[in-house]
Amino acid sequence: MELKLARTELNAKPKSIAFERLIEALKQNDSAIFYFDKSNSHKDLMEAIKEFENEGLTVYFKEIRYGLDQEDYLYQIHAL
């Protein structure tokens, strides 16, 4: 599964990352916070959460708004 990481600049294109790389990052640390772009489908993010939980992790999921426009948001997944 490929997910798009949050943009670091408004006009930049989001970078993709394989789900397996996220799992590897969690194996190195006990927890991690990942920020994902709004262009990810909600279905893909829910599938990623299920996969994290299948790995025995506790997952917190949030939609973060950073501006007044309805399109100014990103997703946060905190995995422990």
Chimera marker file (.cmm) of the C-alpha trace (Angstrom):
<marker_set name="trace">
<marker id="1" x="0.000" y="0.000" z="0.000" r="1" g="1" b="0" radius="0.5"/>
<marker id="2" x="1.276" y="3.463" z="-0.885" r="1" g="1" b="0" radius="0.5"/>
<marker id="3" x="0.318" y="6.504" z="1.179" r="1" g="1" b="0" radius="0.5"/>
<marker id="4" x="1.127" y="10.150" z="0.519" r="1" g="1" b="0" radius="0.5"/>
<marker id="5" x="2.987" y="12.049" z="3.211" r="1" g="1" b="0" radius="0.5"/>
<marker id="6" x="1.910" y="15.573" z="4.134" r="1" g="1" b="0" radius="0.5"/>
<marker id="7" x="3.269" y="18.368" z="1.972" r="1" g="1" b="0" radius="0.5"/>
<marker id="8" x="5.949" y="20.589" z="3.446" r="1" g="1" b="0" radius="0.5"/>
<marker id="9" x="4.999" y="23.469" z="1.137" r="1" g="1" b="0" radius="0.5"/>
<marker id="10" x="1.552" y="24.427" z="-0.157" r="1" g="1" b="0" radius="0.5"/>
<marker id="11" x="2.460" y="24.156" z="-3.842" r="1" g="1" b="0" radius="0.5"/>
<marker id="12" x="4.624" y="21.029" z="-3.547" r="1" g="1" b="0" radius="0.5"/>
<marker id="13" x="3.474" y="17.576" z="-4.602" r="1" g="1" b="0" radius="0.5"/>
<marker id="14" x="3.073" y="15.032" z="-1.792" r="1" g="1" b="0" radius="0.5"/>
<marker id="15" x="5.700" y="12.281" z="-1.576" r="1" g="1" b="0" radius="0.5"/>
<marker id="16" x="4.573" y="8.652" z="-1.465" r="1" g="1" b="0" radius="0.5"/>
<marker id="17" x="5.780" y="6.098" z="1.032" r="1" g="1" b="0" radius="0.5"/>
<marker id="18" x="5.222" y="2.347" z="1.204" r="1" g="1" b="0" radius="0.5"/>
<marker id="19" x="3.374" y="1.060" z="4.257" r="1" g="1" b="0" radius="0.5"/>
<marker id="20" x="6.227" y="-1.369" z="4.926" r="1" g="1" b="0" radius="0.5"/>
<marker id="21" x="8.587" y="1.582" z="5.491" r="1" g="1" b="0" radius="0.5"/>
<marker id="22" x="6.228" y="2.935" z="8.136" r="1" g="1" b="0" radius="0.5"/>
<marker id="23" x="6.314" y="-0.419" z="9.934" r="1" g="1" b="0" radius="0.5"/>
<marker id="24" x="10.138" y="-0.412" z="9.770" r="1" g="1" b="0" radius="0.5"/>
<marker id="25" x="10.208" y="3.067" z="11.333" r="1" g="1" b="0" radius="0.5"/>
<marker id="26" x="8.014" y="1.818" z="14.160" r="1" g="1" b="0" radius="0.5"/>
<marker id="27" x="10.263" y="-1.185" z="14.768" r="1" g="1" b="0" radius="0.5"/>
<marker id="28" x="13.178" y="1.196" z="15.348" r="1" g="1" b="0" radius="0.5"/>
<marker id="29" x="11.172" y="3.318" z="17.811" r="1" g="1" b="0" radius="0.5"/>
<marker id="30" x="8.428" y="2.459" z="20.252" r="1" g="1" b="0" radius="0.5"/>
<marker id="31" x="6.090" y="5.056" z="18.766" r="1" g="1" b="0" radius="0.5"/>
<marker id="32" x="5.854" y="7.455" z="15.850" r="1" g="1" b="0" radius="0.5"/>
<marker id="33" x="3.636" y="10.224" z="14.564" r="1" g="1" b="0" radius="0.5"/>
<marker id="34" x="2.961" y="10.289" z="10.828" r="1" g="1" b="0" radius="0.5"/>
<marker id="35" x="1.350" y="13.124" z="8.885" r="1" g="1" b="0" radius="0.5"/>
<marker id="36" x="-0.467" y="12.306" z="5.658" r="1" g="1" b="0" radius="0.5"/>
<marker id="37" x="-1.741" y="14.463" z="2.832" r="1" g="1" b="0" radius="0.5"/>
<marker id="38" x="-5.422" y="15.208" z="2.308" r="1" g="1" b="0" radius="0.5"/>
<marker id="39" x="-5.242" y="13.529" z="-1.115" r="1" g="1" b="0" radius="0.5"/>
<marker id="40" x="-5.153" y="10.088" z="0.562" r="1" g="1" b="0" radius="0.5"/>
<marker id="41" x="-8.477" y="8.333" z="0.530" r="1" g="1" b="0" radius="0.5"/>
<marker id="42" x="-10.151" y="7.812" z="3.882" r="1" g="1" b="0" radius="0.5"/>
<marker id="43" x="-10.501" y="4.126" z="3.000" r="1" g="1" b="0" radius="0.5"/>
<marker id="44" x="-6.707" y="3.739" z="2.557" r="1" g="1" b="0" radius="0.5"/>
<marker id="45" x="-6.041" y="5.427" z="5.887" r="1" g="1" b="0" radius="0.5"/>
<marker id="46" x="-8.548" y="3.167" z="7.668" r="1" g="1" b="0" radius="0.5"/>
<marker id="47" x="-6.855" y="0.159" z="6.070" r="1" g="1" b="0" radius="0.5"/>
<marker id="48" x="-3.475" y="1.420" z="7.300" r="1" g="1" b="0" radius="0.5"/>
<marker id="49" x="-4.884" y="1.777" z="10.815" r="1" g="1" b="0" radius="0.5"/>
<marker id="50" x="-6.149" y="-1.816" z="10.708" r="1" g="1" b="0" radius="0.5"/>
<marker id="51" x="-2.710" y="-2.995" z="9.569" r="1" g="1" b="0" radius="0.5"/>
<marker id="52" x="-1.031" y="-1.109" z="12.436" r="1" g="1" b="0" radius="0.5"/>
<marker id="53" x="-3.467" y="-2.722" z="14.867" r="1" g="1" b="0" radius="0.5"/>
<marker id="54" x="-2.764" y="-6.158" z="13.345" r="1" g="1" b="0" radius="0.5"/>
<marker id="55" x="0.901" y="-5.520" z="14.202" r="1" g="1" b="0" radius="0.5"/>
<marker id="56" x="-0.163" y="-5.135" z="17.857" r="1" g="1" b="0" radius="0.5"/>
<marker id="57" x="0.031" y="-1.331" z="17.941" r="1" g="1" b="0" radius="0.5"/>
<marker id="58" x="-2.344" y="1.194" z="19.458" r="1" g="1" b="0" radius="0.5"/>
<marker id="59" x="-3.320" y="3.850" z="16.930" r="1" g="1" b="0" radius="0.5"/>
<marker id="60" x="-4.772" y="7.351" z="17.289" r="1" g="1" b="0" radius="0.5"/>
<marker id="61" x="-6.151" y="9.043" z="14.165" r="1" g="1" b="0" radius="0.5"/>
<marker id="62" x="-6.948" y="12.756" z="13.779" r="1" g="1" b="0" radius="0.5"/>
<marker id="63" x="-7.856" y="15.185" z="11.046" r="1" g="1" b="0" radius="0.5"/>
<marker id="64" x="-5.895" y="18.393" z="11.648" r="1" g="1" b="0" radius="0.5"/>
<marker id="65" x="-7.144" y="21.719" z="10.302" r="1" g="1" b="0" radius="0.5"/>
<marker id="66" x="-4.429" y="24.351" z="9.833" r="1" g="1" b="0" radius="0.5"/>
<marker id="67" x="-6.348" y="27.154" z="8.113" r="1" g="1" b="0" radius="0.5"/>
<marker id="68" x="-9.781" y="28.691" z="7.745" r="1" g="1" b="0" radius="0.5"/>
<marker id="69" x="-10.514" y="27.109" z="4.364" r="1" g="1" b="0" radius="0.5"/>
<marker id="70" x="-12.265" y="23.722" z="4.412" r="1" g="1" b="0" radius="0.5"/>
<marker id="71" x="-9.511" y="22.325" z="2.174" r="1" g="1" b="0" radius="0.5"/>
<marker id="72" x="-6.762" y="23.192" z="4.692" r="1" g="1" b="0" radius="0.5"/>
<marker id="73" x="-6.335" y="19.928" z="6.553" r="1" g="1" b="0" radius="0.5"/>
<marker id="74" x="-4.092" y="16.876" z="6.878" r="1" g="1" b="0" radius="0.5"/>
<marker id="75" x="-4.273" y="13.560" z="8.672" r="1" g="1" b="0" radius="0.5"/>
<marker id="76" x="-2.273" y="12.507" z="11.718" r="1" g="1" b="0" radius="0.5"/>
<marker id="77" x="-1.682" y="8.914" z="12.787" r="1" g="1" b="0" radius="0.5"/>
<marker id="78" x="0.051" y="8.336" z="16.112" r="1" g="1" b="0" radius="0.5"/>
<marker id="79" x="1.083" y="4.719" z="16.535" r="1" g="1" b="0" radius="0.5"/>
<marker id="80" x="2.311" y="3.312" z="19.869" r="1" g="1" b="0" radius="0.5"/>
<link id1="1" id2="2" r="1" g="1" b="0" radius="0.2"/>
<link id1="2" id2="3" r="1" g="1" b="0" radius="0.2"/>
<link id1="3" id2="4" r="1" g="1" b="0" radius="0.2"/>
<link id1="4" id2="5" r="1" g="1" b="0" radius="0.2"/>
<link id1="5" id2="6" r="1" g="1" b="0" radius="0.2"/>
<link id1="6" id2="7" r="1" g="1" b="0" radius="0.2"/>
<link id1="7" id2="8" r="1" g="1" b="0" radius="0.2"/>
<link id1="8" id2="9" r="1" g="1" b="0" radius="0.2"/>
<link id1="9" id2="10" r="1" g="1" b="0" radius="0.2"/>
<link id1="10" id2="11" r="1" g="1" b="0" radius="0.2"/>
<link id1="11" id2="12" r="1" g="1" b="0" radius="0.2"/>
<link id1="12" id2="13" r="1" g="1" b="0" radius="0.2"/>
<link id1="13" id2="14" r="1" g="1" b="0" radius="0.2"/>
<link id1="14" id2="15" r="1" g="1" b="0" radius="0.2"/>
<link id1="15" id2="16" r="1" g="1" b="0" radius="0.2"/>
<link id1="16" id2="17" r="1" g="1" b="0" radius="0.2"/>
<link id1="17" id2="18" r="1" g="1" b="0" radius="0.2"/>
<link id1="18" id2="19" r="1" g="1" b="0" radius="0.2"/>
<link id1="19" id2="20" r="1" g="1" b="0" radius="0.2"/>
<link id1="20" id2="21" r="1" g="1" b="0" radius="0.2"/>
<link id1="21" id2="22" r="1" g="1" b="0" radius="0.2"/>
<link id1="22" id2="23" r="1" g="1" b="0" radius="0.2"/>
<link id1="23" id2="24" r="1" g="1" b="0" radius="0.2"/>
<link id1="24" id2="25" r="1" g="1" b="0" radius="0.2"/>
<link id1="25" id2="26" r="1" g="1" b="0" radius="0.2"/>
<link id1="26" id2="27" r="1" g="1" b="0" radius="0.2"/>
<link id1="27" id2="28" r="1" g="1" b="0" radius="0.2"/>
<link id1="28" id2="29" r="1" g="1" b="0" radius="0.2"/>
<link id1="29" id2="30" r="1" g="1" b="0" radius="0.2"/>
<link id1="30" id2="31" r="1" g="1" b="0" radius="0.2"/>
<link id1="31" id2="32" r="1" g="1" b="0" radius="0.2"/>
<link id1="32" id2="33" r="1" g="1" b="0" radius="0.2"/>
<link id1="33" id2="34" r="1" g="1" b="0" radius="0.2"/>
<link id1="34" id2="35" r="1" g="1" b="0" radius="0.2"/>
<link id1="35" id2="36" r="1" g="1" b="0" radius="0.2"/>
<link id1="36" id2="37" r="1" g="1" b="0" radius="0.2"/>
<link id1="37" id2="38" r="1" g="1" b="0" radius="0.2"/>
<link id1="38" id2="39" r="1" g="1" b="0" radius="0.2"/>
<link id1="39" id2="40" r="1" g="1" b="0" radius="0.2"/>
<link id1="40" id2="41" r="1" g="1" b="0" radius="0.2"/>
<link id1="41" id2="42" r="1" g="1" b="0" radius="0.2"/>
<link id1="42" id2="43" r="1" g="1" b="0" radius="0.2"/>
<link id1="43" id2="44" r="1" g="1" b="0" radius="0.2"/>
<link id1="44" id2="45" r="1" g="1" b="0" radius="0.2"/>
<link id1="45" id2="46" r="1" g="1" b="0" radius="0.2"/>
<link id1="46" id2="47" r="1" g="1" b="0" radius="0.2"/>
<link id1="47" id2="48" r="1" g="1" b="0" radius="0.2"/>
<link id1="48" id2="49" r="1" g="1" b="0" radius="0.2"/>
<link id1="49" id2="50" r="1" g="1" b="0" radius="0.2"/>
<link id1="50" id2="51" r="1" g="1" b="0" radius="0.2"/>
<link id1="51" id2="52" r="1" g="1" b="0" radius="0.2"/>
<link id1="52" id2="53" r="1" g="1" b="0" radius="0.2"/>
<link id1="53" id2="54" r="1" g="1" b="0" radius="0.2"/>
<link id1="54" id2="55" r="1" g="1" b="0" radius="0.2"/>
<link id1="55" id2="56" r="1" g="1" b="0" radius="0.2"/>
<link id1="56" id2="57" r="1" g="1" b="0" radius="0.2"/>
<link id1="57" id2="58" r="1" g="1" b="0" radius="0.2"/>
<link id1="58" id2="59" r="1" g="1" b="0" radius="0.2"/>
<link id1="59" id2="60" r="1" g="1" b="0" radius="0.2"/>
<link id1="60" id2="61" r="1" g="1" b="0" radius="0.2"/>
<link id1="61" id2="62" r="1" g="1" b="0" radius="0.2"/>
<link id1="62" id2="63" r="1" g="1" b="0" radius="0.2"/>
<link id1="63" id2="64" r="1" g="1" b="0" radius="0.2"/>
<link id1="64" id2="65" r="1" g="1" b="0" radius="0.2"/>
<link id1="65" id2="66" r="1" g="1" b="0" radius="0.2"/>
<link id1="66" id2="67" r="1" g="1" b="0" radius="0.2"/>
<link id1="67" id2="68" r="1" g="1" b="0" radius="0.2"/>
<link id1="68" id2="69" r="1" g="1" b="0" radius="0.2"/>
<link id1="69" id2="70" r="1" g="1" b="0" radius="0.2"/>
<link id1="70" id2="71" r="1" g="1" b="0" radius="0.2"/>
<link id1="71" id2="72" r="1" g="1" b="0" radius="0.2"/>
<link id1="72" id2="73" r="1" g="1" b="0" radius="0.2"/>
<link id1="73" id2="74" r="1" g="1" b="0" radius="0.2"/>
<link id1="74" id2="75" r="1" g="1" b="0" radius="0.2"/>
<link id1="75" id2="76" r="1" g="1" b="0" radius="0.2"/>
<link id1="76" id2="77" r="1" g="1" b="0" radius="0.2"/>
<link id1="77" id2="78" r="1" g="1" b="0" radius="0.2"/>
<link id1="78" id2="79" r="1" g="1" b="0" radius="0.2"/>
<link id1="79" id2="80" r="1" g="1" b="0" radius="0.2"/>
</marker_set>
